[in-house]
Amino acid sequence: MISQMLKSCILALYGGALLLTGCAAPRPNPVQQAANAMVGKPISVALKAFGRPTLNLPPCSYCTDGGTYAWNNTRISKEWRMTWVQTGTETSQQVVGMTPGGRGVAPMMIVQNVSKPVGEDRMVEATHVDYLCDIQAFTDMKNIIKSISVAGCTSKDRY
């Protein structure tokens, strides 16, 4: 039988674990929440909220899919980094074993070619994503939003 004190300790541990998992749960992205609320509404609602799109393909008379709109607010910077760059290979031989000798035959070395990369440290230009924010909306033939997706766009990443 479990003592009352042990039961209390177990319940406290479970309660603490539940509290910690509640704190660790990610907050919903407000841009994604706003975008989800736009499904079923005219594209003008998204245009008012997100501004002028970087991709604007409204539905046309001969299309069957509807329209496609995208807003890309991603910010990418370039920076110089010191990186090791391979300039070639160096080949050498390594002894990996010996053949058995005996009855007048001398043992022989078994060699294997070994390739080793050769290079140097160089300054190279690298791209770095500072802020990721990409929104895509798809509409029907009447320009009503069928689906809208958000990648990034979190305020904690923006500066």
C-alpha positions in Angstrom: 0.0 0.0 0.0 1.3 3.4 -1.0 1.6 5.9 1.8 -0.3 9.2 1.8 3.0 11.1 1.5 4.2 9.1 -1.5 0.8 9.7 -3.2 1.1 13.5 -2.6 4.6 13.5 -4.1 3.5 11.6 -7.2 0.6 14.0 -7.7 2.9 17.0 -7.3 5.2 15.6 -9.9 2.4 15.0 -12.4 1.0 18.5 -11.7 4.4 20.0 -12.3 4.9 18.1 -15.5 1.5 19.2 -16.8 2.3 22.8 -15.8 5.7 22.7 -17.6 4.2 21.2 -20.8 1.6 23.9 -20.8 4.3 26.6 -20.6 6.3 24.9 -23.3 3.5 24.8 -25.8 4.2 27.2 -28.7 1.9 30.2 -29.0 -0.2 30.3 -32.2 1.2 32.5 -34.9 -1.1 35.6 -35.1 -0.5 36.0 -38.9 -1.6 32.4 -39.4 -4.6 32.9 -37.3 -5.6 36.0 -39.2 -5.0 34.1 -42.5 -7.2 31.2 -41.4 -10.0 33.6 -40.7 -9.9 34.8 -44.3 -10.8 31.5 -45.9 -14.2 31.8 -47.5 -13.9 35.6 -47.9 -13.0 37.7 -50.9 -9.3 38.3 -51.7 -9.8 42.0 -51.0 -9.8 41.1 -47.3 -6.2 39.7 -47.6 -5.1 42.6 -49.8 -6.3 45.0 -47.1 -4.5 43.1 -44.4 -1.2 42.2 -46.1 -0.9 45.0 -48.7 0.1 44.7 -52.3 1.1 41.1 -53.2 4.5 40.3 -54.7 2.7 37.7 -56.9 -0.7 38.7 -58.3 -2.4 36.2 -60.6 -6.2 36.8 -60.5 -8.6 34.3 -62.0 -9.0 34.6 -65.8 -11.8 33.8 -68.2 -10.0 30.7 -69.6 -8.5 29.5 -66.3 -10.0 26.6 -64.3 -8.0 27.0 -61.1 -8.8 30.5 -59.8 -6.3 33.0 -58.6 -2.9 32.8 -56.9 -1.5 35.5 -54.7 1.7 35.7 -52.7 3.3 38.1 -50.2 7.0 37.6 -49.6 8.5 39.7 -46.9 11.5 37.5 -46.3 14.8 39.4 -45.6 18.0 37.8 -46.6 21.5 39.2 -46.0 24.9 38.2 -47.3 27.9 37.8 -45.1 31.5 36.6 -45.5 32.5 33.5 -43.6 35.7 31.6 -43.3 35.1 28.1 -44.7 37.3 25.2 -45.5 37.3 24.5 -49.3 38.5 21.3 -50.8 41.0 22.0 -53.6 42.0 18.5 -54.5 42.9 15.1 -53.1 46.1 13.5 -52.0 46.7 9.8 -52.7 49.0 7.6 -50.7 49.5 3.9 -50.0 48.8 2.3 -46.7 49.8 -1.2 -45.5 46.7 -3.0 -44.5 48.0 -6.5 -44.0 50.5 -9.3 -45.0 50.1 -12.4 -47.0 51.1 -15.6 -45.2 54.5 -16.8 -46.0 56.0 -20.3 -45.9 57.4 -23.2 -48.0 60.0 -20.9 -49.6 57.6 -18.0 -50.3 58.3 -14.8 -48.5 55.3 -12.9 -47.0 54.2 -9.9 -49.0 52.7 -6.6 -47.9 49.1 -5.9 -48.9 48.7 -2.2 -49.7 45.7 0.0 -50.3 45.4 3.4 -51.9 44.1 6.0 -49.5 42.7 9.3 -50.7 42.7 12.3 -48.4 41.0 15.6 -49.2 43.3 18.6 -49.4 42.1 22.2 -49.1 42.4 25.5 -47.4 40.4 28.0 -45.5 38.9 30.7 -47.7 36.5 33.6 -47.2 33.2 32.8 -49.0 30.0 34.8 -49.4 27.1 33.1 -47.7 23.4 34.0 -47.5 21.6 34.2 -44.2 17.8 34.4 -43.7 17.2 37.2 -41.3 13.5 37.1 -41.3 11.2 34.5 -43.0 7.6 35.6 -43.9 5.9 34.1 -46.9 2.1 34.1 -47.4 0.3 32.3 -50.3 -3.4 32.5 -51.0 -5.4 30.5 -53.6 -8.8 31.6 -54.7 -11.7 30.1 -56.7 -13.0 31.6 -60.0 -15.0 34.2 -58.1 -11.8 35.3 -56.2 -13.0 33.8 -52.9 -10.1 32.5 -50.8 -10.0 28.6 -50.8 -6.8 28.3 -48.9 -4.1 30.4 -47.4 -0.7 29.3 -45.9 1.8 31.2 -43.9 5.5 30.3 -43.5 7.3 32.2 -40.7 6.0 35.7 -40.0 6.5 35.5 -36.3 7.2 38.8 -34.5 10.0 37.2 -32.4 12.0 36.7 -35.6 11.5 40.2 -36.9 13.7 43.1 -36.0 
